[in-house]
């Protein structure tokens, strides 16, 4: 694995947001969920699509805090324009498990 400088890490803007709405995304090539995430007053609400159907239902995601990269350019994922990259780690089967703070924190807080 190659190393990066700390300044490179600082370029990645990872923020905490709260899922305000989640819907199934049956049109996706792989099972996915459409997410609307509130990142607080500075960034507002952003959309994303995530392949997280193994561990999550749309209903269970609403109100959950997640971490996401907020400074990637928007990316078209099928019919959804994904504005942020929601972060997770793989379980033993390679399925995504979302990461978020261990305690409730204000929306928009930056990972550091």
C-alpha positions in Angstrom: 0.0 0.0 0.0 1.4 3.4 -0.9 1.5 6.2 1.7 -0.1 9.6 1.3 0.8 12.9 2.9 -1.4 14.3 5.7 -2.3 17.2 3.4 -3.8 14.6 0.9 -6.0 13.2 3.7 -7.2 16.7 4.5 -8.5 17.1 0.9 -11.1 14.4 1.6 -14.1 16.1 3.3 -15.8 13.4 5.3 -18.9 14.6 7.2 -21.6 13.2 9.4 -25.2 13.4 8.2 -28.6 12.1 9.2 -30.7 10.0 6.8 -33.9 11.9 6.4 -35.5 9.7 3.7 -34.7 6.3 2.2 -36.4 4.4 -0.6 -35.8 1.1 -2.4 -33.9 1.5 -5.7 -35.2 -1.4 -7.8 -33.9 0.1 -11.1 -30.3 -0.3 -9.9 -28.2 -3.0 -11.5 -27.4 -4.4 -8.0 -29.8 -4.1 -5.1 -29.5 -0.6 -3.6 -31.3 2.0 -1.5 -31.7 5.7 -2.4 -30.8 8.0 0.5 -31.4 11.6 1.3 -29.0 12.8 4.0 -29.0 16.0 6.0 -25.5 17.4 6.5 -26.7 20.5 8.5 -27.1 24.1 7.6 -23.8 24.6 5.7 -24.2 21.7 3.2 -27.9 20.9 3.4 -29.5 17.7 2.1 -27.7 15.5 -0.4 -28.7 12.4 -2.3 -26.9 9.1 -2.6 -27.4 5.5 -3.7 -25.9 2.7 -1.7 -25.7 -1.1 -2.1 -26.6 -1.8 1.5 -29.7 -4.0 1.2 -28.2 -7.0 2.9 -28.1 -5.3 6.3 -30.5 -2.4 6.0 -34.1 -1.6 5.1 -35.1 1.9 4.0 -37.3 2.2 7.2 -34.4 1.3 9.5 -32.1 3.9 7.9 -34.3 7.0 8.5 -32.8 8.9 11.5 -29.5 7.0 11.4 -26.3 9.1 11.3 -23.7 8.1 8.7 -20.4 9.3 7.4 -19.9 10.3 3.8 -17.4 11.9 1.5 -19.1 15.2 0.5 -16.5 16.7 -1.9 -16.5 14.2 -4.7 -18.1 15.4 -7.9 -21.7 14.2 -8.4 -22.0 10.8 -10.1 -24.8 9.4 -12.1 -25.9 6.0 -10.7 -28.6 4.8 -13.0 -31.4 7.4 -12.7 -30.0 8.8 -9.5 -27.5 11.6 -9.3 -25.4 10.6 -6.3 -24.0 13.7 -4.6 -22.1 12.0 -1.7 -20.3 8.7 -1.1 -21.7 7.0 2.0 -18.9 5.1 3.8 -19.0 1.5 5.1 -16.7 -1.5 5.6 -17.2 -5.1 4.4 -18.5 -7.8 6.7 -17.1 -11.4 6.5 -19.2 -11.9 3.3 -18.1 -8.6 1.7 -21.5 -6.9 2.3 -21.4 -3.2 3.3 -21.8 -2.2 6.9 -22.3 1.5 7.3 -20.0 3.5 9.6 -21.1 6.4 11.8 -20.4 8.0 15.1 -20.9 6.0 18.3 -22.9 8.9 19.8 -25.3 11.4 18.4 -23.4 14.4 17.1 -24.4 17.6 15.2 -25.0 17.1 11.5 -22.2 18.4 9.3 -19.4 17.6 11.7 -16.1 16.9 9.8 -14.1 13.7 10.5 -10.6 14.5 11.8 
